Amino acid sequence: MAEGLQLTIIILFSWGTLAALLVLLPALLPGRVARAQQVAQNSPGRSLVIGLVNLLFFSLVAIIFAQGGDVGGLIALIILLALAAITAVGLSAINQIVQSRLYPQDDGVKVGLKTAVLLIAGGLVPLLGWLVVAPILLLVGLGAGIIALVRRKSSATPHESSTSFS
């Protein structure tokens, strides 16, 4: 019984921190998130395909490295963490898109957190959320993040400053 309670607390804490991350990333990486938002909004199908292809490729590469002992396992972990970081950038862009559609008049951290919680809750719906909503959001987020990462900066976004991390 105690193990179930611990698992529940860990899962709830993880969802809360994911929501916070989705709201925080646009402030930390405004240029990357803005470009990922443009990509996800203008070509979600392309983002989905690029996300799927890259997930399959890098997962295969990580599996191959994981067979190589401790050093290979470390390299595989680094590859998977890099994929997760890129996906987080794309998911925060999707969070901003959904926020602007659900709350067109409102802006700010509270509205961003509400939107992130709604996205997370939508992905947790049994079967439909697990097998359709969450994978599509993750793949579009990964694809938009990859495109934003490799695409050259065409013009400065209004949110960018010279001291940004992007």
N, C-alpha and C positions, 0 to 999 in steps of 0.2 A: 504494500500500500504506500509506503514512504517513497519507493522508487517512482511510482506513478505520479505522486505529487511533485517530486523533484523534476520529472520530465515535463510536466505541465508548466511549472514555473519557468523552466529554461525556454520552452517554446514561446510562452507569452512574452518573456523578456526579449527574445530574439525578434519577435514581430514588432515590438515597440522600438527596438533599436534600428530595425530596418526602416520603419516609418520615419524615424529621425534622420537616418542617413539620406533618404530620398528627398527630404526637405533641405538638408544641409549642403548637399553637393552642388546645387546651383549657385550657392554663395561662395563655395571654395573653388569651383572650376566653371566660372560663368561662360567662358568661350566654348569649351567642349560641350557643355550641356546645351547651350543655345544651338550649336551646330547639330547635335544629336536630335534636338527637338525639331529642327527644320527637316532633317532627314526622315524622322519617324512620321512627321505630319504630311510631308509631300510624297513620300514613297514607302509606305509601310510594307508592301509586298516585297519590294527589293530588300528592305531591311530584314524581313523574315527569312528570305532565301539565303542572304549573306550570313545571317546568324546561324541558320541550320548547317550550312556548309562548313563554317568555321568551327562550330561546336563539334561536329563529327570529326573534322580533321584534327583539331587540337586534343580532343578526347582520345583519339587513336594514338597520337604522339605521346600523350601522357601515359596511356596504358603501356606503350612500348618502353618508355623510360622507367616506369614503375617496376618492370621486370629486372632492372639492372642493379638491384641492391639498394643500399642506403643513399648513395649519391644520386642514383637514378630516381629513387622515390622522392628525394628532395626537389629534383628538377621537375618531376611530375606535379608535385604540390605547388611549385612556383607557377607552372603553366596554368593550373586550375585556379589559383588565386588571381592571376592576371585576367583570366576570363571572367571571374566573378567581379573584379573591379571595373572592367569595361562594361559588363552588364549593368552594374549599379549606376553608371553614368547614363546609360540608355534608359533605365527604368526611372531615373529621376527626371529625364526629359519627358517620358510618357506621363509621369505624375503631373508635370506642369501642363501638358496638353489636356489631360482630363480635368485638371483644376480649372483651366480657362473655359472649358465647356460646361462644367457643372456649376461653377460660381463665377460667371463673367464679370460681375460687379465687384467682387471681393478679391482681396489679395492679402498675402501675409503668411506667417508661420502657422497660425491656427487653421486656416483654410487648407494650407498645404498638408498639415498633419491629418486633417479630416479626409482629404483626398487619398493620401497614402494608406490610411487605415481602410478606406473603402476598396482600394485596389488589392490590398492584402487579403481582405475578407472575401472579395470576389474570387480570388485564387484558391481559397480554402473550402469553397463549396464542394461537397462530395461529388465525385465523378466529373461533373461538368467543369468545375473549377480546376480540379486536379489534372484532368486529361485534355482540356481545351483552353481555358482562360490562362492559367499559369504558364503552360508551355509557350503559348503564342506571345504573351507579354514578355517572357524571358528571351525568346528568340528575336523578337522585334527589338527589344532593348539591346541585346548583344549586337545585332546587325547595325543598329543606329549608332551604338557606341564605337564599333569598329570603323564605320564609315567616317564618323566625326574625328576619330583618331588619325586616320590616314589621309583624309582629304585636306588639301591645302586650304589655308585661310583665304577666302575670296575677298571679304571685306570685314572690317571691325564691327562687332556687334555693339549696341549701345551699352551693354552691361560690362563690357571689358574695360579693364584699366591696365596701366603699364605694370602694375604690381601683382597681377593675377598669376595663379599657378598653372594656367593652361598653356 
